[in-house]
């Protein structure tokens, strides 16, 4: 029996109207009443992820920042920070890459400096609250994620591969949504986070369901027997996994949960 369900947000649970499926809260309540955990696992920070769920977020669990933080009912229950000297080493390498704009995600805020016009527009329209600083090297906070914005259209070769060559051995690094590269501590990714929760709840791989649509979701998908890939995912990702569901536009997550879990209760 499935006892733990984790779903990515952007491109997976969230539709093109930037909302969750209409029946999400109904599904969540049914599962909760039957002691089945349904949580969101996102590259977004807590405020960005929780904002999709309204008052329900206060009852939910979240894996945030691609696994760097786990929240339960609005409180951090697990966090994985990057040593400051490593943060500064990452910033120095990012400084060498043209049209790559860094952002630091910390315990007390998200820190950015003025950057490219595309980056500035993205920050203004999609991220809140932000702390604007003159110098990212001067930030005094516990940093758990260094994110890099790249709108060149060739993020893999332009930004991801150069940074992966430098930092992949000692850190977790992912491409996210074709415009972000996220770097965390080696102890942080969605897969390690779901493993932590499996231990917490006494749930096995065979009792876990997960949903994703992009490559940074693979650590999550690999830790669930019922690993569902969205119809809107890249074809090579869909080829790797047995289970598929309809697109995020068509409420694929809640349709699959209803079919595979709710209707069998």
Secondary structure by P-SEA (a helix, b strand, c coil): cccbbbbbccccccccccccccaaaaaaaaaaaacbbbbbbcccccccccccccccccccccccccccbbbccccccbbbbccaaaaaaaaaaaaacccbbbbbbcccbbbbccccaaaaaaaacccccbbbbcccccccccccbbbbbbcccccccccaaaaaacccccbbbbbccccbbbbccccccaaaaaaaaaaaacccccccccccccccaaaaaaaccbbbbcccccaaaaaaccccccccccaaaaaaaaacccccc
